[in-house]
Amino acid sequence: MREHAEPEILRTPLEQVSLQAKALGHSDSLQFMQRLLTPPEPAAAQSAELLLVALGACDKVAGPLGALGRLMAEIPVDLRLAKMLVYAVVFGCLDRALVLAALMAHDKPLFAAPFEKRDEARRERMRFAVDGHGDWIADLCAYEYVAGQRGQLDFVSRAVMRDVRNNVRSLREALAFTGLSEPSEPSGPSGPSGPSDPLKITRGGVDPMVLRAVVFAGLSPSIARVRVPKQKYYEVVGGAVGIDREAREMAFYAVDPLGPSPKCAQRWQGHDMRADRRVFIHPQSTMFSENRYAVPFVTFFALTQSGAQKTYMRDVTVPGMYALLLFGPQLVVDPENKVVCVGPTGGLAVRAWPRVAVLVNQLRSLLDELLRRKLDDPSLRIAAHPVVEAVLELIRTDGK
């Protein structure tokens, strides 16, 4: 055994260290960490800087924090959860976002079962999965059902329920201490009337699309492309009828928003020929049997390896297209081909008029300015601001 334990800074992620260094005025966190007694590897510190850029905490590597980053630095949780809570305050869905953040922060899933009963546990979880909202919304509905009925569901862990309630209380107190909290929908569980009608989360004016956008805001660096197979048809007397695709025909490719841009991404449709890593939806996910996707991407909470064969996405969410444009990585516009690439690596590309990207970038700037004003004056109420209302309308309708 080693005589001394390895310093913690060499064995833990550096994103939080980088964020706090910037919050203290050290814009170049890499240079700051090199002055430590045991400096981390430069590559690890560089990755932390890149992740802060991908999350929108700062505009560039070795740059100062923006308004969003400064707000994130005041919330003592994981960076992804901090970003979620900031936008939940802005969009008036803080109560539910606190539950989502507490569920994500827990090291054990809400639904748990022995290996031999995993299929039964998934069926129980599927009772709360509606319209392909994803795993986190299903868990939120299950949590609110159990909390509201003061009962118990099969395979829902009582220990996790207790810990989530305690974590929600702690997160709420931390937000109150920073002065970020604003009144949102009524507090307390507003669980549905029964498992047959689980998606009653619209009480208090909370739209599921808004919650999915808030989840994506925190998980935005974790994106996977969805490659849909070509439509097949069979002939009938009146013509041709499309054959429904099977879930196993869908292909998913994890996009690295921090890596270099491949040459193929410089051409339209080149993003679909990239050599991204193939990933699969975990069999316990509520999206495992899904064969329709309204948008060509999903976001996930974590990747797990199954031996040397498959990499699985855990806890998948399908947000709307405007959630991707508003809260995803920076937009790169190709006006000649009318293409908007999300992120400098070109991993996701959509056909759109360039003015769409220009207007979205302007909205992002206005929203950041609003966050700066909130930071300077915590008592400022911004939930009813016209910019917030415009963003919410885009998210709810997905631009339709």
VEXLO-86792 format. One record per residue (C-alpha): z, y, x; chain; residue in one letter. Coordinates in Angstrom, 3 decimals. Each point is the difference from the previous one (the first is absolute). Layout:
N
        c3        c2        c1  kette  rest
         Z         Y         X      A     a
...
END
This chain:
400
        c3        c2        c1  kette  rest
     0.000     0.000     0.000      A     m
    -0.523     3.575     1.044      A     r
     2.953     1.832     1.454      A     e
    -0.544     2.911    -2.403      A     h
    -1.646     0.246    -3.415      A     a
    -3.367     1.697    -0.124      A     e
     0.329     3.677    -1.017      A     p
    -0.572     0.514    -3.709      A     e
    -2.820     2.481     0.553      A     i
    -2.032    -2.783     1.635      A     l
     0.347    -2.410    -2.932      A     r
    -0.239     2.152    -3.115      A     t
    -2.804     2.026    -1.605      A     p
    -0.195     3.536     1.312      A     l
    -1.326     1.804    -3.094      A     e
     3.423     1.256    -1.062      A     q
     0.827     1.090     3.566      A     v
    -3.293     1.872     0.214      A     s
     0.586     1.678    -3.364      A     l
     3.519     1.151     0.887      A     q
    -1.136     1.235     3.426      A     a
    -2.638     2.151    -1.666      A     k
     2.521     1.218    -2.557      A     a
     2.166     1.198     2.902      A     l
    -2.902     2.011     1.405      A     g
    -1.563    -2.484     2.441      A     h
    -3.579    -0.071    -1.283      A     s
    -1.093    -2.428     2.717      A     d
     2.388    -2.852    -0.725      A     s
    -1.682    -2.134     2.675      A     l
     0.983     2.501     2.675      A     q
     3.502     0.226    -1.506      A     f
     0.526    -3.791     0.098      A     m
    -1.181    -0.227     3.593      A     q
     3.125     1.974     0.983      A     r
     2.335    -2.663    -1.403      A     l
     2.010    -2.270     2.302      A     l
    -2.179    -2.945    -0.968      A     t
    -3.300     1.456    -1.241      A     p
    -2.090    -2.163    -2.354      A     p
    -3.526    -1.118     0.746      A     e
    -2.453     2.926    -0.372      A     p
    -2.194    -2.142    -2.282      A     a
     2.914    -0.545    -2.421      A     a
     0.824     3.717    -0.077      A     a
    -3.688     0.819    -0.525      A     q
    -0.166    -2.419    -2.948      A     s
     3.017     1.735    -1.540      A     a
    -1.763     3.368     0.288      A     e
    -3.153    -1.448    -1.577      A     l
     1.987    -1.406    -2.911      A     l
     1.555     3.403    -0.676      A     l
    -3.515     1.461    -0.149      A     v
    -1.142    -2.792    -2.349      A     a
     2.986     0.674    -2.284      A     l
    -0.775     3.708    -0.081      A     g
     3.228     1.049     1.722      A     a
    -1.989     1.968     2.578      A     c
    -3.638     1.000     0.416      A     d
    -0.601    -1.347     3.496      A     k
     1.555    -2.015     2.791      A     v
     2.587     2.014     1.952      A     a
    -0.125     2.640    -2.735      A     g
     2.866     1.548    -1.960      A     p
     1.160    -1.356    -3.335      A     l
    -1.551     1.362    -3.153      A     g
     1.941     0.737    -3.165      A     a
    -0.205    -3.633    -1.144      A     l
     1.234    -1.263     3.370      A     g
     2.915     2.425     0.049      A     r
     1.047    -1.177    -3.469      A     l
    -0.347    -3.642     1.057      A     m
     2.244     0.662     2.999      A     a
     2.818     1.118    -2.311      A     e
     0.082    -3.301    -1.933      A     i
     1.900    -2.754     1.875      A     p
    -2.284    -2.925    -0.903      A     v
    -3.117    -1.687     1.311      A     d
    -2.933     2.408     0.394      A     l
    -2.062    -1.665    -2.707      A     r
     2.820     0.164    -2.512      A     l
     0.778     3.600     0.932      A     a
    -3.584     1.025    -0.751      A     k
     0.150    -1.845    -3.321      A     m
     3.161     1.828    -1.021      A     l
    -1.392     3.408     0.961      A     v
    -3.003    -0.460    -2.284      A     y
     2.190    -1.538    -2.713      A     a
     2.005     3.231    -0.052      A     v
    -3.230     2.009    -0.260      A     v
    -1.462    -2.122    -2.807      A     f
     3.181    -0.361    -2.045      A     g
     0.465    -3.774     0.282      A     c
     2.957    -0.098     2.365      A     l
     2.167    -2.422    -2.012      A     d
    -2.565    -2.783     0.105      A     r
    -1.051     0.776     3.558      A     a
     3.624    -0.403     1.104      A     l
     0.004    -3.514    -1.455      A     v
    -3.321    -0.773     1.696      A     l
     1.297     1.311     3.323      A     a
     3.195    -2.044    -0.316      A     a
    -2.023    -3.132    -0.794      A     l
    -2.239     0.605     3.027      A     m
     2.944     0.669     2.296      A     a
     1.680    -3.288    -0.899      A     h
    -0.674    -2.892     2.351      A     d
    -0.151    -2.526    -2.855      A     k
    -2.381    -0.118    -2.995      A     p
     1.172     0.652    -3.558      A     l
    -1.478    -3.317    -1.170      A     f
     1.252    -2.909     2.085      A     a
    -0.255    -3.738    -0.514      A     a
     0.173    -3.254     1.939      A     p
    -3.282    -1.246     1.416      A     f
    -0.388    -2.630    -2.704      A     e
     0.351     2.649    -2.753      A     k
    -2.172     2.756     1.465      A     r
    -2.697    -0.479    -2.668      A     d
     2.571     0.491    -2.752      A     e
     1.291     3.137     1.734      A     a
    -3.518     1.422     0.200      A     r
    -0.577    -0.678    -3.715      A     r
     3.223     1.847    -0.784      A     e
    -1.121     2.941     2.123      A     r
    -3.438    -0.022    -1.630      A     m
     1.629     0.772    -3.367      A     r
     0.527     3.522     1.348      A     f
    -3.454     0.411     1.563      A     a
    -2.298     1.985    -2.278      A     v
    -3.523     1.339     0.608      A     d
     0.022    -0.719     3.715      A     g
     2.598     2.665     0.835      A     h
     1.224    -2.092     2.902      A     g
     3.163    -1.647     1.252      A     d
     2.305     2.993     0.370      A     w
    -0.584     1.230    -3.562      A     i
     0.645    -3.533    -1.280      A     a
     3.281    -0.128     1.939      A     d
     0.954     3.434    -1.308      A     l
    -0.582    -1.160    -3.586      A     c
     2.049    -3.161     0.611      A     a
     2.828     2.033     1.536      A     y
     0.064     2.422    -2.934      A     e
    -0.080    -2.879    -2.474      A     y
     2.998    -1.725     1.567      A     v
     1.891     3.285     0.487      A     a
    -0.754     1.164    -3.555      A     g
     0.834    -3.286    -1.717      A     q
     3.054    -0.650     2.199      A     r
    -1.313    -3.559     0.119      A     g
    -1.607    -2.265     2.522      A     q
    -3.493    -1.330     0.619      A     l
    -0.751    -3.330     1.584      A     d
    -0.595     0.340     3.740      A     f
     1.115     3.659     0.149      A     v
     2.672     0.278     2.682      A     s
     3.258     1.531    -1.213      A     r
     0.907     0.913     3.581      A     a
    -3.243     1.936     0.423      A     v
     0.529     1.745    -3.350      A     m
     3.490     1.076     1.112      A     r
    -1.227     1.184     3.405      A     d
    -2.899     1.929    -1.535      A     v
     2.359     1.834    -2.367      A     r
     2.226     0.950     2.932      A     n
    -2.978     1.096     2.106      A     n
    -1.355     2.138    -2.834      A     v
     3.344     1.782    -0.171      A     r
     0.026     0.544     3.775      A     s
    -3.587     1.284     0.066      A     l
     0.700     2.390    -2.857      A     r
     3.009     1.420     1.841      A     e
    -2.050     0.395     3.190      A     a
    -2.718     1.888    -1.868      A     l
     2.576     2.205    -1.704      A     a
     1.472     0.821     3.409      A     f
    -3.406     1.171     1.264      A     t
    -0.532     2.124    -3.126      A     g
    -3.316    -1.671    -0.852      A     l
     0.985    -1.555    -3.312      A     s
    -1.405     1.379    -3.206      A     e
     0.663    -1.164    -3.554      A     p
    -2.410    -2.772    -0.947      A     s
    -0.071    -2.429    -2.910      A     e
     3.365    -0.965    -1.513      A     p
     2.222    -1.891     2.435      A     s
     1.141    -3.544    -0.542      A     g
    -1.843    -3.144    -0.967      A     p
    -2.564     0.413    -2.735      A     s
    -0.989    -3.623    -0.075      A     g
    -2.611    -1.400    -2.326      A     p
     0.847    -1.724    -3.239      A     s
    -0.978    -3.417     1.318      A     g
    -2.064    -1.922     2.545      A     p
    -2.970    -0.171    -2.384      A     s
    -0.375     3.780     0.192      A     d
     1.087     0.853     3.568      A     p
    -1.927     3.137     0.879      A     l
     2.052     2.668    -1.768      A     k
     0.344     2.069     3.167      A     i
    -1.853     2.881    -1.634      A     t
     3.280     1.156    -1.565      A     r
     0.883     3.411     1.285      A     g
    -3.653     0.847     0.628      A     g
    -0.459    -2.375     2.958      A     v
    -3.506    -1.422     0.185      A     d
    -0.509    -3.332     1.839      A     p
    -2.923     1.579     1.880      A     m
     2.392     2.645     1.364      A     v
     2.466    -2.653     1.161      A     l
    -2.805    -1.943     1.668      A     r
    -1.112     3.198     1.744      A     a
     3.552     0.651     1.218      A     v
     0.201    -3.564     1.348      A     v
    -3.336     0.474     1.753      A     f
     1.152     3.307     1.497      A     a
     2.654    -1.886     1.938      A     g
    -2.106    -3.052     0.827      A     l
    -3.236     1.885     0.722      A     s
    -0.397    -1.279     3.603      A     p
    -0.016    -3.576    -1.368      A     s
    -3.405    -0.301    -1.659      A     i
    -2.309    -2.944    -0.535      A     a
    -3.644     0.206    -1.053      A     r
    -1.110    -2.109    -2.956      A     v
    -3.394    -1.607     0.410      A     r
    -1.317    -1.112    -3.385      A     v
    -2.662    -2.754     0.008      A     p
    -3.387     0.607    -1.549      A     k
    -0.186    -0.379    -3.746      A     q
    -1.367    -3.330    -1.190      A     k
    -1.768    -0.568    -3.321      A     y
    -0.983    -2.848    -2.266      A     y
    -2.866     0.033    -2.459      A     e
     0.429    -0.051    -3.761      A     v
    -2.442     0.398    -2.838      A     v
     0.408     3.765    -0.101      A     g
    -0.210     0.566     3.760      A     g
     2.550    -0.296     2.819      A     a
     3.787     0.099    -0.168      A     v
     2.253     0.749     2.966      A     g
     2.370    -2.703     1.202      A     i
     3.606     1.058     0.490      A     d
     1.009    -0.059     3.650      A     r
     2.861    -2.199     1.086      A     e
     3.008     1.399     1.852      A     a
    -0.657    -2.253     2.992      A     r
    -3.408     1.676     0.463      A     e
     1.602     3.358     0.802      A     m
     0.224     0.794     3.705      A     a
     2.561     2.391     1.506      A     f
    -0.111     1.668     3.410      A     y
     2.943     1.914     1.465      A     a
    -1.033     3.437     1.283      A     v
     1.647     1.396     3.122      A     d
     0.264     3.781    -0.550      A     p
     1.383     0.435     3.519      A     l
    -2.702    -1.803     1.952      A     g
    -3.240     1.365     1.484      A     p
    -3.025     0.562    -2.221      A     s
    -2.593    -2.766     0.423      A     p
    -3.637     0.943     0.391      A     k
    -1.004    -1.747    -3.222      A     c
     2.262     2.364    -1.983      A     a
    -2.260     2.912     0.902      A     q
    -2.656    -1.276    -2.396      A     r
     0.239    -0.201    -3.770      A     w
     0.882    -3.567    -1.028      A     q
     1.014    -0.591     3.617      A     g
     3.613    -0.136    -1.177      A     h
    -0.837    -3.205    -1.896      A     d
    -1.266    -1.668     3.172      A     m
     3.108     0.708     2.065      A     r
     1.866    -2.713     1.819      A     a
     3.312     0.785    -1.715      A     d
     2.615    -2.715    -0.243      A     r
    -0.364    -2.269    -3.035      A     r
     3.148    -0.134    -2.106      A     v
     0.982    -1.746    -3.217      A     f
     2.225     0.801    -2.959      A     i
     3.194    -2.024     0.077      A     h
     0.163    -2.722    -2.695      A     p
     3.283     1.441    -1.327      A     q
    -1.628     3.381    -0.679      A     s
    -0.794     1.039    -3.560      A     t
    -3.483     0.921     1.286      A     m
    -0.755    -3.489     1.334      A     f
    -2.169    -0.975    -2.984      A     s
    -1.553     3.441    -0.527      A     e
    -3.816     0.047    -0.031      A     n
    -0.636     3.638    -0.946      A     r
     0.770     3.072     2.093      A     y
    -0.632     3.524    -1.262      A     a
    -0.073     1.339     3.570      A     v
    -1.295    -1.658     3.190      A     p
     3.373    -0.090     1.772      A     f
     3.642    -1.037    -0.358      A     v
     3.172     0.952     1.803      A     t
     2.688    -2.424     1.118      A     f
     3.575     0.132     1.250      A     f
    -0.155    -2.529     2.825      A     a
    -2.128    -2.686     1.639      A     l
     1.342    -3.484     0.655      A     t
    -1.558    -2.729     2.091      A     q
    -0.306    -3.551    -1.283      A     s
    -0.262    -2.030     3.173      A     g
    -3.213     0.778     1.838      A     a
    -2.216    -0.153    -3.077      A     q
     0.538     2.806    -2.505      A     k
     1.545     3.450    -0.127      A     t
     1.452     0.857    -3.407      A     y
     0.562     3.387    -1.633      A     m
     3.419     0.279    -1.653      A     r
     0.743     2.258    -2.971      A     d
    -3.455     1.336    -0.839      A     v
    -0.695     3.172    -2.020      A     t
    -3.331     1.307    -1.317      A     v
     0.112     3.813    -0.256      A     p
    -2.790     2.202    -1.323      A     g
    -2.844     1.504     1.985      A     m
     1.435     3.515    -0.094      A     y
     3.306    -1.299     1.329      A     a
    -1.974    -1.198     3.016      A     l
    -1.704     3.367     0.444      A     l
     3.140     2.073    -0.536      A     l
     2.627    -2.037     1.866      A     f
    -1.974    -2.192     2.385      A     g
    -1.025     0.769     3.583      A     p
    -2.101     3.085     0.710      A     q
    -3.468     0.207    -1.548      A     l
    -3.144    -0.008     2.133      A     v
    -3.125     1.225    -1.804      A     v
    -3.586    -1.066     0.716      A     d
    -1.896     2.632    -2.052      A     p
    -3.432    -1.346     0.914      A     e
     0.612    -3.399    -1.613      A     n
     2.498     1.279    -2.602      A     k
     2.718    -2.246     1.393      A     v
     3.742     0.643     0.232      A     v
     1.872    -2.130     2.538      A     c
     3.763    -0.331    -0.330      A     v
     1.523     0.090     3.441      A     g
    -1.631     0.597     3.374      A     p
    -0.680    -3.728     0.469      A     t
    -2.415    -0.030    -2.936      A     g
     1.591    -3.098    -1.468      A     g
    -0.457     1.202    -3.578      A     l
    -3.066     1.886    -1.125      A     a
    -0.995     1.156    -3.478      A     v
    -3.143     1.626    -1.283      A     r
     0.909     3.440    -1.292      A     a
    -1.260     3.548     0.003      A     w
     1.338     1.858     3.054      A     p
     1.490     2.648    -2.272      A     r
     2.408    -2.650    -1.355      A     v
     1.501    -0.441     3.464      A     a
     0.066     3.770     0.533      A     v
     1.900     0.557    -3.264      A     l
     2.386    -2.874     0.702      A     v
     0.742     1.360     3.476      A     n
     0.713     3.375    -1.562      A     q
     2.410    -1.611    -2.470      A     l
     1.726    -1.794     2.866      A     r
     0.430     3.327     1.810      A     s
     1.397     1.683    -3.111      A     l
     2.413    -2.879    -0.550      A     l
     1.184     0.220     3.607      A     d
     0.560     3.743    -0.423      A     e
     2.034    -0.737    -3.125      A     l
     2.127    -2.461     1.980      A     l
     0.527     2.655     2.687      A     r
     1.285     2.414    -2.631      A     r
     2.280    -2.722    -1.372      A     k
     1.339    -0.595     3.499      A     l
     0.744     3.691     0.490      A     d
     1.574     0.287    -3.455      A     d
     1.458    -3.344    -1.224      A     p
     0.863     1.550    -3.387      A     s
    -3.694     0.650    -0.685      A     l
    -1.286    -2.069    -2.944      A     r
    -3.543    -1.170     0.693      A     i
    -0.421    -2.898    -2.458      A     a
    -1.720     2.281    -2.545      A     a
    -2.123     1.892     2.541      A     h
    -3.758     0.169    -0.859      A     p
    -0.905    -1.747     3.268      A     v
     2.324    -2.903    -0.818      A     v
    -1.361    -0.185    -3.540      A     e
    -3.574    -0.104     1.327      A     a
     0.869    -2.799     2.428      A     v
     1.780    -1.955    -2.746      A     l
    -2.984     0.324    -2.322      A     e
    -2.321    -1.356     2.696      A     l
     2.358    -2.915     0.653      A     i
     0.500    -0.875    -3.673      A     r
    -3.698     0.084    -0.876      A     t
    -1.253    -1.033     3.452      A     d
    -2.572     2.778    -0.325      A     g
    -1.516    -1.371    -3.222      A     k
END
